Amino acid sequence: MDKKATFEDVINGPYFIDDSKMPSAEESKNLVFPKELEKELDARLREISREFGLS
């Protein structure tokens, strides 16, 4: 379908993000990520930085 989305499509459709299930700022501070995941993320971020000449 090549129809351009209207404002109503965005507001009433799947494009709208419901953030009511997102954690609050206080809850976000208490999130703990596994060390292995943090290492993988850091490595990927360094790779992306090098790729785009940011480091």
C-alpha positions in Angstrom: 0.0 0.0 0.0 1.5 3.3 -1.1 -1.0 5.5 0.9 0.7 8.3 2.8 -0.1 8.1 6.5 -2.3 11.0 7.8 -2.1 12.5 11.3 -5.1 10.4 12.3 -3.5 7.3 11.1 -0.5 8.0 13.3 -2.5 8.9 16.4 -4.9 6.0 16.1 -2.7 3.4 14.5 0.2 1.2 15.4 2.7 4.1 15.0 1.6 5.6 18.3 3.9 4.4 21.2 2.1 3.7 24.5 4.6 4.7 27.1 2.3 3.9 30.0 4.2 0.6 30.5 7.6 2.2 30.6 9.4 2.3 33.9 9.5 5.6 35.8 12.7 7.5 36.2 13.2 6.1 39.7 12.6 2.6 38.5 15.0 3.0 35.6 17.8 3.9 38.0 17.4 0.6 39.7 17.7 -1.5 36.6 20.6 -3.9 36.6 22.2 -5.2 33.4 24.3 -8.3 33.4 28.0 -7.6 33.1 28.3 -9.7 30.0 25.6 -7.7 28.2 27.3 -4.4 29.3 30.6 -5.7 27.8 28.9 -6.7 24.5 27.2 -3.3 24.3 30.4 -1.4 25.0 32.3 -3.4 22.4 29.6 -2.8 19.8 29.4 1.0 20.6 33.2 1.2 20.2 32.9 -0.6 16.9 30.2 1.8 15.7 32.3 4.8 16.9 35.3 3.6 14.9 33.2 2.9 11.9 31.8 6.5 11.8 35.1 8.1 12.8 33.8 9.3 16.2 36.7 8.0 18.2 
